[in-house]
């Protein structure tokens, strides 16, 4: 079996993964593995921007306070402060690499900063309304040109290889991975003293999501199976405003639209957000998503609407060119029409428990970006803090790791993959059916509003599905579809288990059985599988 040797194995080609690769490349050979095309990631779909203190009148203290307020008492203040204060240097770094952010209008110095829900100041930098895509393309170009970075597209990690898995004594350490070859479907090994998970989120665990198809929670599942602790998986952020149209798959109407004055209204144009929060349509996302959910249930309407008709067509086309053109493609003119929207699973505030430098409970295994739970987001992510976290943590991780010599015993022999008696599958309908059942179960029972009874029901069903999927995984040869399904089911169970541990309503975890906050202000932590 083929073995690939590298100094740093990075899984994921979003902003966290690419920045990790760029920072680590001067110190050794980097293999960046991605399950789809290099530019396909949650980062690439980030319309909103990067939250960062960039002008007079704003301050780190205000940004920290806004983050803590959105996080509903569960943020780690020291982590918040470190990431917020690290932002300006990372923005300067992006600009040095070639990223251009929208300049201030009228010839003024500085940036055209946006304001989004939960922020008390304009501090969100934009590159048009496709910020993630613009940043991603610049970083990808740099990574592709670096002689120490090898990018392997359409390849998938199957599982990490650890010393505990190999039966070796001492602390559990990650020494490499098994991966699915994109060319011939075979399985090869990767041997690396350092592995960085930057695989993004898990939105596809829900029936309706803003995430691309690749967001199946691979990093959380793979890391947990390798022994890494996970935390706060119950905090799934539902973006309040996903475009409601049968052909508009995954398309978000950015929170920045509400930052420019759009109001949430019913289908007759009547505003309703002030009934739920004095901040109205600029309340934090968890409040807005629950308000929309309540309105849809109260009226039995399939969607509500955004109303920004008070802005001129010229303003909308200049400020939101991609959103305006996409809506127009579906027959919706933002300047004259209400824009139909519904909530959709968007971001996972939990993940593999990690420090700002990416350190996890497994030696040699690091996690950065959405896959990690650093303590920045707490119970609810403040809008546009995610790309900031990816940039700051990737830099901090590389500063800690770059140039360090692997510890003695890291270069162990990894045995060949054993397929046993597995045969090619002749029952792909099982994969399709189980995939649909996991996502439907999560949407129905572990959605925006939860109850103990629904969570108990979800727990039983997901456990049964995981047993079926596990049996299927061992009976048939590994394929990309079975890996996605296996990871999806593992993450679903982690979400349910964390949700059942939290006996309160806090942030994104809203349960009718615990209407008020209870004295449970701590993380829900699950140890890695043993």
C-alpha positions, -999 to 999 in steps of 0.1 A, spaced: 0 0 0 13 34 -9 25 56 19 28 94 16 53 111 39 50 148 50 58 170 79 23 185 82 -9 169 72 -37 195 68 -73 184 62 -95 211 46 -90 239 21 -110 267 36 -95 298 50 -83 281 82 -67 252 62 -50 274 36 -37 299 61 -23 270 81 -6 256 50 9 290 40 23 296 76 37 261 80 52 257 45 85 275 54 91 249 81 86 217 61 65 196 36 28 203 38 2 179 24 -32 196 22 -60 171 15 -95 182 5 -125 161 -3 -137 182 -32 -122 209 -54 -97 232 -35 -120 262 -34 -151 243 -22 -156 251 15 -178 270 39 -153 299 37 -161 302 0 -197 308 8 -191 335 35 -209 366 22 -208 388 53 -172 396 59 -146 397 87 -154 414 120 -124 435 131 -118 468 150 -105 491 123 -114 527 130 -117 554 156 -148 553 177 -147 515 179 -125 496 203 -114 461 213 -134 465 245 -166 470 225 -159 441 202 -151 419 232 -183 430 249 -205 423 218 -190 388 215 -195 380 252 -231 393 250 -239 371 219 -222 341 235 -248 342 264 -223 336 292 -203 308 278 -175 326 260 -139 323 274 -131 360 278 -94 355 276 -98 337 243 -122 364 230 -98 391 239 -68 374 223 -87 367 190 -103 402 188 -69 419 195 -52 397 170 -75 408 141 -59 440 127 -25 422 121 -42 394 103 -62 419 81 -29 436 73 -15 402 64 -44 395 40 -39 428 23 -2 421 19 -11 389 1 -34 407 -23 -69 408 -7 -87 441 -13 -114 452 11 -141 477 2 -127 513 7 -146 540 24 -168 561 1 -163 597 -10 -125 595 -10 -123 591 28 -95 571 43 -103 537 57 -128 510 49 -165 508 41 -174 489 72 -207 471 76 -228 464 107 -244 431 114 -267 416 141 -253 418 176 -226 444 168 -229 478 184 -205 494 158 -197 491 121 -167 468 121 -173 442 94 -148 444 64 -162 433 31 -148 424 -3 -180 430 -22 -207 406 -9 -185 375 -16 -158 381 10 -151 345 16 -147 337 -20 -123 367 -26 -101 358 4 -102 321 -5 -91 327 -41 -61 348 -30 -49 323 -4 -54 293 -28 -32 310 -54 -4 315 -28 -8 279 -16 -7 265 -51 25 284 -59 45 274 -28 69 245 -35 65 230 -1 27 227 -4 11 198 -22 -27 200 -26 -46 167 -31 -81 173 -43 -111 148 -41 -93 127 -15 -109 118 18 -95 110 52 -110 77 65 -96 77 100 -66 91 119 -39 66 131 -29 70 167 -5 53 190 -34 40 210 -50 25 179 -16 8 172 -15 -5 208 17 15 217 23 26 252 23 62 265 1 92 257 -23 89 228 -6 106 198 -17 111 162 9 97 137 -9 99 104 -41 88 87 -57 64 62 -72 81 32 -92 72 1 -74 77 -32 -93 100 -56 -79 83 -87 -84 46 -82 -105 43 -51 -78 25 -32 -67 33 3 -33 48 12 -16 59 43 -3 93 53 25 95 78 29 128 95 41 139 130 16 168 130 -20 167 117 -42 198 115 -79 194 111 -95 224 93 -125 207 79 -152 232 86 -187 226 98 -215 200 98 -245 218 83 -255 188 61 -265 170 93 -297 190 89 -323 188 62 -321 225 54 -287 242 55 -267 271 40 -236 249 38 -222 232 7 -226 194 3 -191 188 17 -201 200 52 -207 166 68 -187 172 100 -158 150 90 -132 166 112 -153 164 144 -162 128 137 -127 117 128 -111 136 157 -136 122 182 -130 86 169 -93 92 174 -98 102 210 -102 140 209 -127 156 233 -155 176 218 -176 203 234 -208 223 230 -221 205 199 -256 214 208 -250 250 197 -259 249 161 -265 283 146 -294 286 122 -289 315 98 -322 334 99 -324 343 62 -318 317 36 -335 325 3 -367 306 0 -370 293 -36 -371 258 -49 -341 263 -71 -320 285 -48 -300 258 -31 -281 270 0 -282 307 -9 -279 331 20 -292 366 22 -263 380 42 -269 396 76 -253 427 61 -286 433 43 -303 438 77 -273 459 87 -283 483 59 -318 486 72 -337 456 59 -367 446 81 -381 412 87 -417 412 78 -446 387 72 -458 381 36 -481 411 39 -451 434 47 -459 438 84 -427 440 107 -427 416 136 -392 415 152 -399 443 177 -423 419 194 -394 396 202 -365 419 209 -360 457 212 -331 455 187 -356 443 161 -341 428 129 -306 435 142 -309 412 172 -284 383 175 -290 353 152 -304 329 178 -332 354 187 -340 362 151 -341 326 140 -364 317 169 -387 346 161 -390 336 125 -397 300 136 -424 312 160 -440 333 133 -440 305 107 -456 281 132 -481 307 144 -492 316 109 -485 283 91 -467 303 64 -439 286 45 -416 317 48 -413 353 60 -397 381 41 -369 408 41 -380 443 31 -353 466 19 -374 484 -7 -366 518 9 -331 515 -6 -325 525 -42 -317 499 -69 -284 516 -75 -275 513 -38 -285 476 -37 -266 467 -69 -234 485 -56 -236 472 -20 -248 436 -27 -240 428 -63 -240 391 -59 -271 389 -37 -290 413 -60 -281 395 -92 -289 361 -77 -323 372 -64 -330 387 -98 -322 354 -114 -350 339 -94 -374 367 -104 -370 388 -72 -360 424 -75 -348 435 -40 -356 472 -49 -393 465 -55 -401 430 -41 -401 414 -7 -374 387 -4 -387 354 9 -365 338 35 -364 309 60 -339 298 87 -313 271 78 -285 253 97 -255 275 92 -227 272 118 -215 249 145 -203 268 176 -190 236 192 -164 211 179 -132 195 189 -120 211 221 -89 232 212 -68 261 224 -63 292 203 -31 275 190 -53 245 180 -40 221 206 -64 192 213 -65 164 238 -46 141 214 -9 148 210 1 157 174 -35 166 165 -45 202 161 -78 218 151 -85 253 137 -115 271 123 -151 259 126 -141 223 134 -126 236 167 -143 248 199 -119 274 213 -143 293 236 -147 323 213 -183 317 203 -198 304 235 -235 296 231 -240 317 200 -215 331 174 -214 368 168 -218 375 131 -186 376 111 -164 364 140 -158 331 123 -133 342 96 -115 363 122 -111 332 143 -98 311 114 -72 337 106 -60 343 141 -60 307 152 -42 294 120 -14 320 126 -12 311 163 -11 274 156 17 278 130 37 300 154 35 273 180 42 244 157 65 258 130 100 245 133 94 222 162 111 188 160 88 158 161 90 140 194 108 107 196 85 78 186 64 99 162 77 82 131 61 48 137 52 22 111 16 24 101 2 -10 91 -16 -16 58 -53 -10 57 -73 -42 61 -105 -46 42 -113 -80 56 -142 -97 38 -157 -64 25 -172 -65 -10 -184 -38 -34 -218 -26 -24 -249 -36 -44 -273 -17 -20 -266 20 -25 -302 27 -17 -293 20 19 -269 49 19 -294 72 4 -322 62 27 -300 65 59 -286 98 48 -321 112 44 -333 97 77 -305 112 97 -311 147 83 -348 145 87 -346 133 122 -322 161 132 -344 188 115 -376 175 132 -363 168 167 -331 188 172 -339 220 154 -343 256 164 -368 248 193 -363 215 212 -379 195 240 -365 167 262 -390 143 246 -379 151 211 -342 148 220 -348 114 236 -366 103 205 -338 116 183 -312 98 205 -329 64 200 -332 68 163 -297 81 157 -282 53 178 -301 27 157 -290 44 125 -254 44 136 -255 7 142 -269 1 108 -244 24 92 -215 8 111 -225 -27 99 -228 -14 63 -194 3 67 -177 -30 76 -196 -52 51 -188 -32 20 -157 -15 5 -152 21 15 -165 48 -7 -168 86 -4 -206 83 2 -202 58 30 -176 79 47 -198 110 45 -227 90 60 -207 75 88 -193 109 98 -227 126 95 -243 100 118 -215 103 144 -218 140 145 -256 138 148 -252 116 179 -227 140 194 -251 169 189 -280 150 205 -258 138 234 -246 174 242 -281 188 239 -295 162 263 -268 172 288 -277 209 288 -307 213 312 -313 250 303 -322 273 275 -291 292 265 -280 308 233 -287 285 203 -299 257 225 -336 266 232 -357 240 249 -393 244 260 -386 222 291 -361 248 305 -375 281 295 -353 303 317 -316 301 322 -306 277 349 -272 276 369 -255 254 343 -232 280 327 -205 255 316 -194 237 285 -209 203 277 -178 181 271 -178 146 257 -145 126 258 -132 111 226 -142 76 218 -120 49 234 
